[in-house]
């Protein structure tokens, strides 16, 4: 959170020079997007458009990478084998291919209407990725106060937009890190959220996707199966998203169910038949993997927290076991070293 706030402050200092007609935000990984949203909300009169990098192409499958890490932790393979697996997993430019915080950020920006539609999970160094970047820069120039289509980010970051983002998080089983970040992002925009709001929205949202660590697929497989356009279209039809939010593109969130394609070297968007191309990765809202979304609030006599239930097998949703209570971190260390 400290680094997130440094990012917000750094962007805020730049924006405070009061010379910008519009702003492009190059946010991708963990704390960067939340920090940039906080800065953008603070200077809400400036239009904002986020440009994603896209995920690297698929490498070593996530389950194989996890297996090598486990073998290394138990001393069954050496560091050289561990590094070989890591280099095969993270082998090119772009976000990691598992559905962690970086890719959850990209999903969030699309559901909140701050990306161009379909931009989140197009691989780097492809013609479509380059065309989407050029189109994003052009669109940022079209929505300034100097023209007839002024869309300041304050008109985008309202309660409905944050609800849409949270529904997307729950429907896709996104990162728990967004829990701490989206509350701060919303507060910067004047919207009050708490853990109960997140839990209530999760209860009302079907889990439509299985992407690692919630399944074996990575984000490239998810994108190929139908991706965010499919999820947004399904959730809109189910009445689970606000369709009338202000977005940087088009006439609302309905346009975010469209697919970007290249035509004569430029990107255009078209409607496609809404089908899942792999129902082990992506399912319709009417036949989801689970009736509830990815997160759940936990509360008891030890405090409160959030768990990612989409990554937990149903038989482990309730655990009965003895607990040892410590009052300080220092008290935990010696017992941990003793193994009891």
N, C-alpha and C positions, 0 to 999 in steps of 0.2 A: 504493500500500500504506500510505503514511503516513496518508492521509485515511481509509482503511478502518479503521485502528487507532484513529484519533480517534473515529470513529463507534462502534466497539466500546467504547471507554472511556467515551464520553458515555452510551451506553445502560447500561453497567455501573454507573456512578455512580448513575443513577436507580434501577436495580434493587436496589442495595445498601441502600436504605432499609428493606427487609424488611417492606413493608406490602402486598404484592401477592398476591392469590389466583390471578391469571392475567395474562397479558400479550398485548396485540395489537401486532403489528409492522407498520408501514406502510412496508415496504421495497419498492423497485422497481428503481431504476437502479444502475448499475455497481458501486460499492463498498458501497452501502448494505446490500443483503441480506447479503453476506458479513460485514460488520461487525456487523449485528444477530444473525446466527447465532452469531458468536463470543461476543457478550454473553449470548445465550440459553443457550448451552452452559455458560457459566461459572456461571450461576444455574439449573442444570439441574432443580432441584426445582419451579420455577415452570412451569406449563403455558404453551405458546407457540402462537399461531395467527397466521399471516401473512395480511394482507389486500392483495391486488393492486389496482392502479388500472385495469388493462386497457389495450390499445393504442388510440391515436387511430384514427378511421376512415381508410381508405385515401385518399391524396392523389395527388400526382404520382408515377407509377411509378418505382421505384428505378433502373431502367436509364436512364430519361430524365433523372433528377436527376444520375446519374453522368456522363452525356454532357455536360450543361451545365457541370458542375464541370471536366471535362477541357477543354472549349472555353475556359473562363475561364482555366485554367492556361496555355494556349498563347496567350492574348491575342486569341482569335477572337470572344469576347463580353465585354461590359463588366460592371461590378459590379452595375449595375441589373438586368440579366438574370439574373445569378447569384442576387441576393436574391429576385427574383420566383420563381425555381425553388425556393429554400430555403423561402420562405413557403408555397408550394403543397405542399411535402413535409411540413412540420411546422406544421400548421394548426389544431391543437386540443389539448385536454387528453388526457393518456395517454402511454404509451410510444411511442417511434418505432416505425414499422411494420416495419423490417427486423429480421432475426434476429441482433441484436447481443447485448451483455452484458445489457442490461435484460430483454429477453424470454427470454434463456437463464436468467436468475435466476428468472423466473416459472415456466418449465418445471421447473427444479430443485426449487422449493418444492412443486410438485404431485407430482413423482415421489418426493419425500421425505416426502410425507404431511403437509405443514405448511399447505397451502391446503385449502379445501373443494374437492371434485372439480369439475373443469370451470371453475374460477374464473379461470384465468390470462388468457384472451384474450377476455373479454367487454368490449365498448367502454364507456367512461365515459358518464355521463348517459343511461343506458338503465334501464328498469325492472328488468331482470334483474341489471344491475350493482348497483343499489341494494339489491335483495333479497338478493344474495349477501353484501353488506357487513353488512346487518342480521343475516343468518343466521350470519355469522362471529362477530360480537360475541356473539350468543346462545350459540353453541357454545363460545366461550371461557369463558363462565360455567358451562357444564354439565360441564366437565372439570377443575374445581378439586378440591382436597382436601376441600372442604366437602360434596361430594356422593358419590355411589356410583360415579362413572365418572372417577376421578382419572387423568389422563394427563400426568404431568410430561414436559417436553421431553427429559430424560435418558433416558426409555424409548423415545423416538423416534429420537434421534441415535446409533444404533449402527452397527456395520460394515455390516450388510445395507442400511440406509437410504442410506449413502453410496455403496455399490455401485449401488443402484437409481438414484440421482441421476446417477452417472457413465454408466451404461448409457443413460439418457435423453439425456444430453449427446451421446454418440456416435451414437445412433440418429437424432437430429434434426440433427446437424451444427452444434452450438451453438458459442458463443464460446470462443476460446482464452484469454480473460481468466479464465475459470472455472478454468483449470489452476492459476494462481497462487493463486486464492482458495480453491478447494475443499480444497487441501492444508492451508491455515491453518484453515479451518472445521473440518475433521476433527480436526486436532491439538487444537483447543480442546475437542473432545468426547472426547479420549483415543484417537482412531483415527489410526494412522500410515499415510499414503499417500505414494507417490513417483511420479515420472514413468513409471517402468516399469509400475506398477500401472495407470495410465491407458492406456498403450499396449497392455498386454495385454487390457484390457477392450474397447478399440477394435477389436482384432483379432478378438474374439469376437462383436461386435455388428454387425448389418446396418444400413446407412444407409437409412432409410425415408423421409426427407423431403428436399425440395428447396425451401428458402426463402432468399430473398436474404440474403447474397451467394452462396449455393450454387445459386441459381436465380432466376427472375424473380418468383416469388410473394412476397407479404408475409405477415405473421403472420395477418392477417384472412382471406386466401385459405386459408392452412393450417388455420385454425380451421374454416372453412366446409367444407373437404374431409374433415373428420373429427377433426382436432386431436389433442390429447394423450390424450383418452379412447380414440381408435382406436389410437394408438401403444402405450399402456399395455396395452390388451387383447391386442394382437398379441404384444407381448413376453412377457406372462404366459403366453399359450398356447404360445409357443416355449420356455418354461422359462428365459428370460433375465433374469427379475426375481424377487426374493424376494417371495412373496405375503403372507407372515406378519409383515410389519413392523407396528409400532404406528404408527397414524396419528391425526390429530386428529378424523377422521370415520370412522364405520363400523367394520368388522371387519377391516381390512387393505387392501392396495393393490388388491384386486379391485374394491372399491367405487369406485375412481378411474377405472374404465372407463365409469362411468355418466354420463348427461347431465343437467345442471341445467335445469329448465323452471319457468316461472311457473304457479302454479295458485291462483286466488283471491287474488292479490297476494302469495303467499309462494312460496319456492323449494322444489321437491322434486326428487328424482333418480330417473331411470328408465333401464332398460336399453333400448338401441336396437340394431337390426340393425347389425352391424359391417361397414360397407362404406366404401371410399374413394370420395368423390364426384369426385375428380380424380386420376387415377393419374400425372399429370405433376408433381404436388405431393407426393402421399402414396401409398406402396405398402405392401403387406403384408410381414411379416417373411420370408415364404417366397418373395417375388419383389421384393427390394429394389433400390434404385438401384446399390448396391455391396455386396459381401459383408462389407466391413469398415466400421467407423464413421468419424467425421469427423476424428479426430486421429491423429497418428503421432509417435512419439519419433524424433528424429534424433540420431545420436551419431557423432563422428569425432575426428580429431586436433586440431580447433579447439575442441572442447567438445561440449555437448549442448543440445538445444532441442526444441520441439514445433512442428509445422506442421499447419495445418488442411487436410488433403488433400481434404476434401469441396468446398473452394472452388478446387481446382486441377485443371485438365484433365488427363486421364490421360497425354497426350503430354508434359506438363511435370513428371511425377513424378520423372523422372531428368534432371538437367541436367549436362552436361559443359562447363565453361568455365574460362578462366584466372581466378585469384584474386590480388588484391594484399593482403598482410597488413600491418596497422598495429598497433603496440603501445600507442598512446594515442589518445584522442579528438582531442587537439590536432594530432596528425600527420595526421589525416584531413582536417581543414578546408581547409588550403591546396590539397591535391590535388583535393578536391571542387570548389573554386572554379575550378581550372584545367580541370576537366572530364575529368581522367584519373587 
